[in-house]
Amino acid sequence: TIVQKGSPISPRLDVEKEVQTIKAMMQKPGQEPKTSKQEVTNKDEIVFDAFMKVDMRVAEVVKAEPVKKADNLLKLQLDLGAEKRQVVSGIAQYYQPDDL
């Protein structure tokens, strides 16, 4: 790219054109590119049997405190009912320890 005298260093991008280019690059070979008119209306769903294989657990946050010398980390004491765990989570920029 040659920058002419008086023109901006970074020319403005045509956002819609760039989005279409990126979407085309993301397509599998041989697959017809999707246009904005061909929006996907349903997300992929899993069958109930596959969902039942997922191991989900809920824990109570007993204690939360910031980790020293770390901006994004919180040290959490969790009570899972049958056991207690200590974990470190990168959620400090989103949650205050007192809120948990």
Secondary structure as GFF3:
##gff-version 3
##sequence-region A 1 100
A	DSSP	alpha_helix	15	26	.	.	.	ID=ss1
A	DSSP	three_ten_helix	36	38	.	.	.	ID=ss2
A	DSSP	alpha_helix	48	52	.	.	.	ID=ss3
A	DSSP	beta_strand	60	66	.	.	.	ID=ss4
A	DSSP	beta_strand	74	79	.	.	.	ID=ss5
A	DSSP	beta_strand	84	89	.	.	.	ID=ss6
A	DSSP	three_ten_helix	97	99	.	.	.	ID=ss7
###
